[in-house]
Structures are given as C-alpha cells and as structure tokens.
Amino acid sequence: MCAFALFLSILFLCNLCSGQTILQSQPKAPATHSSHFGIGLKMSTLGAGIEGAARLTSHSNLRAGFNMFIYGRPFDTDGITYHGGFYLRSAQVNYDWFPFRGGFHLSPGMLVYDGNRMSANISVPGGHIFSINRSSFRSDPKDPIRGNATITFWKVAPALLIGWGNLIPRKSHRFSIPFEFGIVFHGQPNLAFSLTGKACDPKSHYCSGIAADPTGQSYIASERAQINSDISSFKFYPVVSGGFAVNF
C-alpha cells in the first residue's frame, strides 16, 4: 500500500513538472495595445493636415482629416499678368486596412470636400500689348484690361492610398510615423475665365469693350476652350504624405 502511494506521488510530480515544462516552452503572445483612438499631424501634397483614427477591427481603422495650404506668386504669359496662386483645402475619409497586422496598409477613401483650386486676378497695364487666341491687342490706357480666372475640380473625389505606419499601432507603441502615397481622381479641371476693360488694335486706332464686343467675346471663348483643352488630361492628383501620430 505504501509502495502504491509512493508510485502515485512520483507520477503526480512527473506530470506536474511536465506541465510546467510545456507552459514554459510555449511562446508568449505578443503584447497588444489597448488604444482605440489616434491623432496625427502631417504634411502632404494636399497641404498641412490634421487627422484622427478610430479602431474598427484588429485589422482596420476609420480615419478622417482636413488639409489646407496656400501658395501664390505672380507670373506673366502672352503679355497678361496673373496675380494668384494654388489654394488647397480638403476634407478626407479613409478606410485603413492592415492585411498583415503590421504597418503596411491599403486605404481606399475619398475627399468628401475638395476645395482645391487655382485662382488669379488678371491685369494688363494700359498701353501694353497682349495676346488672346494668337491675336494681338493693346490695353487701353484709359480703361485697361482686367479680369479673373479660376480652375476648380469635383467637390467629391475618390482616392486610393498605400502606406506604412498606423495611427493606432496594435503593439505597445504610443507614437508612430505614418507615410503613404497614392492618387486622387478629381475629374477634369474646369476653367472659369473672364475679362473686362477695353482692348485696342496694336496701333491704338480702334478701341472697344472686350466683353461687350462680339469679336472680343469670341476671342475670350476661344481662349477659354483652348485652356480647358490643355488641362483636360490632369484628372489625377498625386498624394505623398508623412507625419507624426500619437494614440490614446
């Protein structure tokens, strides 16, 4: 009886040691992060931006942000001076999918508000020669040529981004440095172009209001059509972005 009890004790100790060995040999699960929200600052070809993300699943986030930037400088072409610039303003929403649970992600989404535009005030100093639709005119010194031009895009535009980094890392990292690139399909650019004032023949023998004269109107319409044709292929806008994010 004592021998049997001793045998059971030895067997119990062996099983206990074996169980401890198995538990010790099992790899520890990687530490996960309990954060469900993240916020970041970025610089991109869409402008300076701020964005936030919320965790949806272990493989995905929903991200939204706002971008803004203004750049302007005057330039001359065909004797016409353009005072204006490039105005970037947009709001975007992306679904971030992390197929390998790492930083690599695919992010379909859209600009839910695309306020990006190019805008300029137009002027031709009085007495100066300028060209419209390959025809030359002289700006009337008493009522010089002036106007404006604006190029706009679709107000809602689909986008596809690819990148590395996660505003809400699944590992125990409080900070991240996201980077991504892709395209926005903003449709064919649309030009609004108008001129007022008086235009004269190159020798200033005859002057008339460029917007009221039928010939002047046809020149403006032809110039608008030509510019729209020149920019019609710019339907995609490239996106390159980098930033810094913190999660909580």
Secondary structure, DSSP 4 states (H G I P E B T S, - for coil): -HHHHHHHHHHHHHHHHHHHHHHHHSPPPPP-----EEEEEEEETTEEEEEEEEEEETTEEEEEEEEEEEEEEEEEETTEEEEEEEEEEEEEEEEEE-TTSSS-EEEEEEEEEE--EEEEEEE--TT-EEEETTEEEEE-SSS--EEEEEEE--SSEEEEEEEE--SS-SSS-SEE--EEEEEEE--S-EEEEEEESEEE-TTSS-EEETTTSHHHHHHHHHHHHHHHHHHTT--EEEEEEEEEEEE-
